[in-house]
């Protein structure tokens, strides 16, 4: 960490301590101090003054194989190795589009676009339609229920303190959300294309992050990382749709 960043960090900590000592001490304030912690902010945003994260070095082919075995097991590692050899030697199976297949099996994926980017609802819809194929859209004005809705969506896997922070920041931006139902992307084995969805969400976040508050990178949209989470989102949304 550079001297400049360290100095700003230390100043922030000192300022919080002074506020607590001179303005809050003796009063019945119920502050959640964990929300001031830097761990709640994306580490890649070095352009906004946070420490830069060194890029991950490109692994060699044996290194990629070892990492695949560590992360997903020996059988998966061997299967990926044979797939690579098959494609490299025979040129078979290449996916030039870089996109997974979309299924029309009746299964769909649900995305929530938060009011932090309400002025871009149309352009985000167009983008998701191009990447996945939008089946239906629904704008819902939640009014005073916005905090309850955010809690319901993120209760699937986020910790309580982070949910409180998200509900507060999203609620500040407004109460109207956009729900998008899209086609379901599937990978080569026919399963849910989680990696593609994750990369797509990050692409959209990076595109619209300059237009939201510094701490709202993850408050732009929400989409499921797994099939189970997709069912969870669908269940929560169904409670608020007329």
C-alpha positions in Angstrom: 0.0 0.0 0.0 1.4 3.4 -1.0 2.2 6.1 1.6 -0.6 8.3 0.1 -3.2 5.6 0.4 -2.0 4.6 3.9 -2.2 8.2 5.0 -5.8 8.6 3.8 -6.7 5.4 5.4 -5.3 6.4 8.7 -7.0 9.8 8.5 -10.3 8.1 7.9 -9.9 5.9 10.9 -8.9 8.9 13.1 -11.9 10.9 11.8 -14.3 8.1 12.8 -12.7 7.9 16.2 -13.0 11.7 16.7 -16.7 11.6 15.7 -17.3 8.8 18.1 -15.5 10.6 20.9 -16.8 14.1 20.6 -20.2 13.8 19.0 -21.6 10.3 19.7 -20.2 9.4 23.1 -22.9 9.6 25.8 -25.8 9.3 23.3 -27.9 6.3 22.4 -26.7 5.9 18.8 -26.9 2.4 17.3 -24.2 2.6 14.7 -23.1 -0.5 12.7 -19.4 0.3 12.6 -18.7 -2.7 10.4 -20.2 -0.8 7.5 -17.3 1.6 7.6 -14.8 -1.2 6.9 -13.0 -1.2 3.6 -13.9 -4.9 3.1 -17.3 -3.9 1.9 -15.9 -2.1 -1.1 -14.8 -3.8 -4.4 -11.0 -4.0 -4.4 -10.7 -3.4 -8.2 -11.8 0.2 -8.0 -8.2 1.6 -7.7 -9.2 4.5 -10.0 -11.3 5.9 -7.1 -8.3 6.0 -4.8 -8.4 2.5 -3.3 -5.3 0.2 -3.5 -4.6 -1.4 -6.8 -4.8 -5.2 -7.0 -1.9 -6.8 -8.9 -3.1 -8.7 -11.9 -3.0 -12.5 -11.7 -0.2 -13.9 -13.8 -1.3 -16.1 -16.7 -0.9 -19.8 -15.7 0.9 -22.3 -18.0 -1.2 -25.2 -19.3 0.1 -27.6 -16.6 -0.7 -24.8 -14.0 -4.2 -24.5 -15.3 -4.7 -28.2 -15.2 -3.5 -28.4 -11.5 -5.8 -25.5 -10.6 -8.7 -27.2 -12.3 -8.0 -30.4 -10.4 -7.8 -28.5 -7.1 -11.0 -26.5 -7.7 -13.2 -29.1 -9.4 -11.6 -32.5 -8.9 -9.4 -34.9 -10.9 -12.1 -36.2 -13.2 -13.1 -32.7 -14.3 -9.4 -31.8 -14.8 -8.8 -34.8 -17.0 -12.0 -34.1 -19.0 -10.9 -30.5 -19.6 -7.4 -31.6 -20.7 -8.8 -34.1 -23.3 -11.2 -31.4 -24.5 -8.3 -29.0 -25.0 -6.3 -31.6 -26.9 -9.3 -32.6 -29.0 -9.9 -29.0 -30.0 -6.2 -28.1 -30.6 -5.4 -31.1 -32.8 -8.6 -31.5 -34.7 -10.2 -28.1 -34.5 -13.4 -29.6 -33.4 -15.9 -28.2 -30.9 -14.7 -24.6 -30.9 -17.4 -22.1 -29.9 -16.6 -19.0 -31.9 -19.5 -17.0 -30.4 -18.1 -17.2 -26.9 -21.7 -17.5 -25.6 -23.5 -20.5 -24.2 -26.6 -22.0 -25.7 -30.0 -20.6 -24.7 -32.8 -23.0 -23.8 -36.5 -22.7 -24.6 -37.4 -25.5 -22.1 -39.7 -23.2 -20.1 -37.0 -22.5 -17.6 -35.9 -18.8 -17.3 -33.6 -16.6 -15.3 -34.6 -13.6 -13.2 -32.6 -10.4 -12.8 -33.3 -7.4 -10.5 -32.2 -4.0 -11.8 -32.0 -1.6 -8.8 -33.2 2.0 -8.7 -29.5 3.2 -8.5 -29.5 2.9 -12.3 -33.2 3.6 -13.0 -32.4 6.1 -15.8 -30.7 3.2 -17.6 -33.4 0.6 -17.3 -34.1 0.6 -21.1 -30.4 0.3 -22.1 -29.8 -2.5 -19.6 -32.8 -4.3 -20.9 -31.5 -4.0 -24.4 -28.1 -5.3 -23.4 -29.6 -8.4 -21.6 -31.9 -9.0 -24.5 -28.9 -9.1 -26.8 -26.9 -11.4 -24.5 -29.7 -13.7 -23.3 -33.0 -12.9 -24.8 -35.5 -11.1 -22.6 -38.9 -12.9 -22.2 -40.7 -10.4 -20.0 -40.2 -7.2 -18.0 -42.0 -5.8 -15.0 -41.5 -2.5 -13.3 -42.6 -2.6 -9.6 -42.9 0.4 -7.3 -42.3 -1.1 -3.9 -42.8 2.1 -2.0 -42.0 1.5 1.7 -41.5 -2.2 1.0 -38.2 -1.7 -0.8 -36.1 -2.5 2.2 -38.1 -5.6 2.9 -37.7 -6.7 -0.7 -33.9 -6.2 -0.8 -33.6 -8.2 2.5 -35.7 -11.0 0.9 -33.6 -11.1 -2.3 -30.2 -11.1 -0.5 -31.2 -13.4 2.4 -30.3 -16.3 0.1 -26.5 -16.1 0.9 -25.4 -12.6 2.0 -24.5 -11.8 5.6 -26.8 -9.7 7.7 -24.6 -6.6 8.0 -24.0 -6.4 4.2 -27.7 -6.8 3.6 -28.5 -3.8 5.9 -26.0 -1.7 4.0 -27.4 -2.7 0.6 -31.0 -2.1 1.7 -30.1 1.4 3.0 -28.2 2.5 -0.2 -30.7 1.0 -2.6 -33.6 2.5 -0.7 -31.9 5.9 -0.9 -32.0 5.7 -4.7 -35.7 5.1 -5.0 -38.4 2.4 -4.7 -39.1 1.3 -8.3 -37.2 -1.8 -9.4 -37.1 -3.5 -12.8 -37.5 -7.3 -13.0 -36.3 -9.0 -16.1 -37.1 -12.6 -17.1 -34.6 -14.0 -19.6 -33.9 -17.2 -21.4 -31.7 -19.7 -19.4 -28.1 -20.1 -20.6 -26.7 -23.7 -20.5 -23.2 -24.9 -20.7 -21.8 -27.8 -22.7 -23.0 -30.4 -20.2 -26.5 -28.9 -20.2 -26.2 -27.3 -16.8 -26.7 -23.7 -15.7 -24.0 -21.4 -17.3 -23.1 -19.7 -14.0 -19.7 -18.5 -15.2 -21.2 -16.7 -18.1 -23.9 -15.0 -15.9 -21.3 -13.9 -13.4 -19.1 -12.4 -16.1 -22.1 -10.7 -17.7 -23.2 -9.1 -14.4 -19.7 -7.8 -13.8 -19.6 -6.4 -17.3 -22.8 -4.4 -16.7 -21.7 -3.2 -13.3 -18.4 -1.9 -14.7 -20.3 -0.1 -17.5 -22.7 1.7 -15.2 -20.6 2.1 -12.1 -19.3 5.6 -13.1 -22.9 6.8 -12.8 -23.6 5.6 -9.2 -22.2 6.3 -5.8 -18.7 5.0 -4.9 -20.0 2.3 -2.7 -22.8 1.0 -5.0 -20.8 -1.2 -7.4 -22.8 -4.2 -6.2 -26.1 -2.3 -6.0 -26.6 -2.0 -9.7 -28.2 -5.3 -10.5 -28.7 -8.8 -9.0 -28.8 -12.1 -10.8 -28.6 -15.7 -9.7 -25.2 -17.5 -9.4 -27.0 -20.9 -9.2 -30.2 -22.6 -10.2 -31.2 -22.7 -6.6 -30.7 -19.0 -6.2 -32.8 -18.4 -9.3 -35.7 -20.2 -7.8 -35.3 -18.2 -4.6 -35.4 -14.9 -6.5 -38.5 -16.0 -8.4 -40.2 -16.9 -5.2 -39.4 -13.5 -3.6 -40.5 -11.6 -6.7 -43.8 -13.5 -6.9 -44.9 -12.0 -3.6 -44.8 -8.5 -5.0 -46.3 -9.0 -8.5 -50.0 -8.3 -8.9 
